[in-house]
Amino acid sequence: MSEPSPTLALTQTQRLQMILAPQLRQSLEMLQLPILELRSLIQQEMERNPTIEESLIKAEPLEVEPGTLQKDAADPEEKKELDFSQEIQALSKLDDEWRDYFLQDVRSSSYSEEDEEKRRFFFDSIPQRESLQEHLLTQLNLSGLSEEDRKIGELLIGSIDDDGYLATQIEELAASTGYDPRRLEDLLAVVQDFHPVGVGARDFRECLLLQLERLGKGDTLATEIVRHHLEALGARKYQEIAKALKVNVEDVQQAAKLIATLDPKPGRMYSSDAPTYVLPEVIVQKVDGKYVVFLNDDQLPHIRISAHYRKLLEDPATTPEVREYIQEKIRSGAFLIKSIHQRQRTIHRIASEIVAAQSEFLEHGVTHLKPLTMAEVAKAVGVHETTVSRAVSGKYMQTPVGMFEMKFFFTPGIKTADGKEVSNKTVKEMIANLVAREDPAKPLSDQEIVEKLHAQGIQIARRTVAKYRLLLRIPPSHMRKSL
């Protein structure tokens, strides 16, 4: 029996599916953007949308008299005009609210043209960092070498990676270019004499030796350890090194301290990676004994709908095509302003809840950081937990005790003996303090740290202590021991 041949058929199915509208998607993305990226987005929108303009905060909003665009609504097209005139009135009200919102911040009450110039100067004067290769080439051009030697030097510099190491072997360079390997070695020695110290090394050991040589420590115990016992040094086998070199363990420890001050990646100070600039989204200040939350609105342009385009809508000579275009752009601009306004209010409300919950941290430091979840803040603010996650993503808070990423304040809790909870960051701080005060000759084991924490009422497992110790980059007890 032959199988039935495949056929084509049309079927209809119904299903429920959630699709985000473009405007809602834009609002969510705007909520997630840090302040610098938000400023860039606003500038891009101002370039694309001619109906959006920037003004000083003190500038009075431009009003449109209610009813100036109202007509007889008998005709459908005229009904459209009537509806849009209501939007124009809403825009006037939005301008008032937007201005009042900025003026709520006491720090903005003295905003002036000079402040505006300072803000623009800050964003327009981002420096261009010199790369490692550019830095080395500048020194090469000042070295007085012949033209051919400079070409070889440029070849070597081009083979140095961002960490400052020669990424290609001399033999490979000689085989691919035809240059004498000995000449390449000589010119590599010239490059290795450049700044930063240790650049051009072929491996980690040579990098350290170059730095010790520049420090005048070429004939010391530290150089001997790096040259012949680097692996044992990494494992902190001081006694083994002392026995092999026939010196005291104390001398080995002093040499290890000197080696620890050397830079294992000298090229990183000239990293070509673009620097990351961080501005606080929220500023917390103590006013009359209470912590008050301010938003860093000084860094955002104050935008509004241009009066020129509003007047074009009122002008009878404006063609329907132009009128439709202006209406579309004004709607887009109005939604942008509303989204910014909503973003700022949401962040302000979330930050206020965080500050209210973490007031003891602001007074006494990280040891008083309380457990806090995004779900708790979301319930207090009246938004979804994902909204809180978006609102704090990439945002920073400037407090009297330092600048912190807003996510820093959300930590799970660890129960104490009396049934209360403390933040895991508090426990990490306690572990770090215990290790800092330990006897170097008898460092605390993970179990001993557990017992000391239990004595302070912190119920914690040994594996949790080991995990936190690793996160704090604290080596195990046998590697912390000093004889």
N, C-alpha and C positions, 0 to 999 in steps of 0.2 A: 504493500500500500504506500503510495507516494504521500509525502507530507504536504499540507496546504501551503500554497505560495503566500508570501507576505503581502499585505495590502495596506493602503493608506486610508486613514479615516480622521475626521475632525471630531473632537470631543470638547465639551465645556465642563469646567470644574469651578467650584467656588472655594475660596480659602481666605482666611484673615491674615493680613500681613501689614506690619507697621513700617511705614516709609516716612522718613524725616523730610519735611518740607525744606526747600533751599534756605528760607529765612531762619528756620529753627536751627538748621545745621550751622549757619553762620553765627548765630548767637552762642551755640555751644562751643564752637571753635574759638570765638572771641573770649569766652570765659576762661578757656584753658591757656590762652596766650600770656606769657610774661609781659611786663610793662614795656620793655624795649621793643618786643615784636609787635605789640599792640600799636605802639606809636608808628612803627613802620607801616602797618596795615592801614592806619588812618591816613597817612600821607599818600599811600597808593590810591586809596579811595578818593582823596581830594584831587589827585591827578586825573582820575577816570571820570569823576562826576563834577561837572562845572558848577552845579548848584550848591556845592558845599564850600564854605569859606571858613577861615580861621580868624578869630578875633580875640583881643585881650579880655580877660575875665571881667574887667570893670566896664567893658563896652556895653551899652544898653542894647537890648534885643530889639530888632526891627519888628514893628507891629503891622498887621494887616487888619483894617477895620472890618468887623463882622458884617457880612451881607454885601460887600462890594462886588462879589462875583455872582451873587444870586440872580437868577432870571426866572422867567416863567418856565415851569418844568413840564409843560405839556409835551414838548418834543423829546424823544429819547436822548438825543445828543445834548439837549439843554439840561436834561435830568442828570447826565453825567457831570456837567459843569457844576450843578448844584451840589452834588455829592462831594466833588473835589474842593469846593469852597469851604466845606466843613473841615476837610483835612488841613486847609490853610490856617483856619482858626486854631486847630489843634497844634499846628506847628508853632504858632505864636505863643501858645500856652507852654509848649515844650521848651521853647527858648527861655522862658521865665524860670521854669523848673530847673533847667540845666544850669542857668546862671546861679540861682539860689543854692543849688547843690554844691557848686564849687565854693561859694561864699560861706557855706556852713563851716568850712575848715578855717580855724582862726589863723592858721599859718598863711593862708592865701589872701587875707584881708589887705596885706600891704603889697600885693602883686603889682608890678609896674613894668614899663617898657624895658627898664634895665634888667629886671628879672627875666623877661622874655629873651633878651639878648644873651644873657648868661646861659639860659637853657639851650638856646640854639647853638651857642658856641660849644657847649659840652658835647652835643651830638654830632656836630660838624667837624670836630677836631680830633677824631679817633686816629692815633698815630699808626704809621706803617712800620712794623717791626723788621729789623734787618735779619735775614736768614743766616744760617751758619756758613753756607757757601759764599755768600756775599761778604761776610766778615773775613773769611779766609782769603778770598781773592783780593780784597783791599790790602791785606798784609803782604800778599804775594807781589803785588805791583810795587810795593815800597821796599822790597827785599834787595833790589839791585841786581837781579839775575839777568842773564842774557835772554833774548827773545825765545830761543829754542827751549831753554830751561824753564821759562815761564809757561810755555805750552805744555811741557811735561808736568809742571806743577798744577796747571789747570786740570789736566787729566787725573792726577791723583786726588785733587780736591773734589772733582766730580764723582769720584768713587767712594767718598766718605758719606756715611749715612747720617741720619738725624741725631743719633746718639753720639756721633763723633768718631766712630770706628771706621777703619778702612774695610769696605765691604768686599773688595776684590783682591785676591792674592797677587803679590808682585809678579810671580811667575806667569799668571794668566794675563796680566797687563803687558808683560814683555812679549808673550807669544802673540797677542792680538795687535800690538802696535809696532813690534820690531825694535823697540828700544832695548838697550843693554840693561839687564836686571840690576847690575851694580850702580848704574846711573840712576835708575829708579829708586834704589835704596838710599842713595845720597840725597836725592831731592825729597824723599819722604822724611828723612831726618830734618831737613829744613822746615817742612810743613809741621812736623811734630814740635818744632820750637815755637810755633805760633800760639796765640791765645784762641780759645781757652786751653789751659794746661791739661795735657793728656790727649789732645785731639790727634787723630791719625794713627792711633794705636791699632794693632792687628787683633788683639784679644784683651780680655779683662786684666790679665797679669801685666801685660806691657803698659796698659793705661795707668795702673797704679805705680809701676816703676818710673814712668815718665814724670808723674807728679811728685814722687819722692825725690827724684833727681833734681827737679826744679826747686824743691824746698831745701836742697842742700843735705838731704838725708840718704845720699846714694851709697854710703858705706856704713850704714847703721843696721841694727838688729831688725828693724822694720823691713828694710829692703831684703835682708836675708830670708825673712819669714815669707814675704810675698813671692820671692823667686823660687823657693824650694818647699814651702809648707803651706801653700795657700788653701788647699783642701782641708787640712787639719785645722787651720785657723777658722774656716767657715763652720766647722763642727765644734768650735771652742775647745779643742783638745790641747789646752795650754800646757798641761804636764807632759804630754807626748812631745810637743815642740821644744819645751825646755830641756828634756832629756836628750833629744837629738842634737840640739845646738849647745848643750852643756852650759846652760845659763839658768838663772833663777826664774821661777814661775812669775814672780812680781815683775821682772823685766819684760817677760813675754806679754803680760797684761798691759803694761804701759805702751809697748809697741803696738798692741792691738788697738788701743784707744787712739793712737796717732793714725793708724790705717783707716779706722772708722770715720775719720774726718775727711777722707779723700772722696772725690766725686766719681762714681762708677760710670756715669753717662755725661761727660763734660759738654756734649753738643746740645743737650736739652735746653740750656739757657738761651739758645738761639733757635728754638723750635719754630718751624714755619707754620705750625698750627695757629689759626687765628685765636687771639685771646678771648676768653669769655668774660663779658662785662655783666655785673650783677648790680641791680638797683633794688632797694627794698620796695616792695609793693605796699607794705603797711609799716607805719611808724608808731611805736608805743611810747608815750610820755607820761610821767607822773605829774598830775595837775591837782593841787589842793589835796594831796594825800591819796588820790585815786589814779589808777592807770586808765588812760584815755587812748582810744584807737583813732589814728588819722590815716587817711589814704594819701599816698604820694602823688597827688593829682598835678603837681607842678610840672611833671614830665610829660603830661598829655596835652596835645593841642585842644583848645576850646573851640569846637566847631559849631556852625549853625547853617541854616539854609539862607542862601544869598537873597537880599532884598531885590536885586536886579531881576532875578528870574521870577520872583513873585509879581513884580510889576509887569513883566512880559505877559503873564497870565491875565492880568487885568486889562492889558492893551487890546482893544478891539481889532487892531491891525495885525495881530499875531495870527499866522496861518494855523489851520487845524493840525497840520503835521508837526509844526514847531511846538504847538500847545501840548500835543500828545507826548512828544519827546520830553518836554520840561516836566510834565506831570509824572512820567515814569521815573525820571532822575530825582525829583523831589521826594517821591515815595521811598526810593532807595536810600536817599540821604537821611530822611526822617527815621527809617528803621535802624540805620547805623547809629544815630544819636541815641535812640531808645535802647539799643543793645548795649552801648557803652555805659549808659546810665544804669541799666539793670545789672551789668557786670560789676560796676563799682559798688553798688548797694549790696549785692550778694557777698562780695569779698569782705566788705566792711562788717556785715552781720556775722559772717563766719569767724573773722578775726576777733570780733568782740566776744564771741562765745569761747574762743580759745583763751583769750586773755583772762576772762572771768574764771575759767577752770584752772589756769596755771598761774594765778597770782602769787602763790607761794614760791614758785620757781623764779619769778621776776624779783622777789625779795631776797631769796636765799641761794639761788643757783640750782644746778642740775640735780643735786641730791634731793630736792623737793619737787621734782617733776612728777606729776600725777599721771596715772594711766588714763588714756583718753582714746576713744575710737571715733571714726568718722560717722558711724551710725548714730552715736550720741549727739554729736554736733548737728547732724542732718535733722534729727528729731526736734532739737531745740530751735533750729532756724526755720523748720517747716519746708525742707527741700529733700530731694532724693539723695541717697548716699553717694551716687555717682556724680551728682552736682558738686558736692563737697570735694570729691577727689579731683574733679576738673579745676575747681576754684583754687586749690592749694598747689596744683602741679606747677613746678618751676617758679613759685612765688617765694619771696623772702620777707621776713619781718625784722625790722630794726627795733631792738629792745634796749632798756638801760643796761642789760648785762651782755649785750652783743647782738650780732646779726645771725639769724637762724632761718633755714628753710622751713616753710610752714608745715611741711610734713614731719619735721622734727618733733613737733608737739603731740603727734599721734603715736602712742606706744601701748603695747599690751601690758598687762599687769602681772605681778608675781605676788602671791599671797604671803602675808606675814603671820606670825604666830597668833596674833590677836584677831585674825580674820580679815584685816584690811588688805589693801593692795598697794604696791609701789611699782613705779615704772621700771621697765627693764633697763632703761638708760641710767636710772638711779643705781641699779644693781651693778651695772658695768662700771660706773664711777666708783662704787665701793670696792670692787675688785681691783681697779687701777690704784686706788689709795692703799689697799693692803699690800700690793706688790711694791709700791713705791717706798713703804715703810719697813719692808722685810729686811732681815739680816742677810747681806750679800753672801755670807759664808754658809747660811742655812736657808735658802729660799723656800718659800711655801709651796707645797705640792697642791694639786687641785683639791684633794680630799681635805687638806688642812684649811684651804680657803672656804670650802663648804662648811666646815665646823665653825669657823669664825663668823661666817654669815648666819649660821643657825643660832649662834650665841647672841646675835643682834636681832633675832626674830625673823630672819629671811629664810623661808623654806625653799630650798633649791637643790637640784640634783647635781652630782659631780659632772655628768656629761654636759649639763647646761653651763657650768662654770668653764669647762674646757672650750665649749663653743664661743662663749663671750670672750675668753682669753685670746682665742684666735682672731676674733673680730677686732680686738684691741691691739693686735699684733704684738702680744706678749709671748715670748718663747717659753717652752716648758721649764720646769724648775732646774733640771740638770744642765740646761744651757744658760741659766741665769746665775749659776753658781760661780763665785769668785773666791779663789783660794788666797 
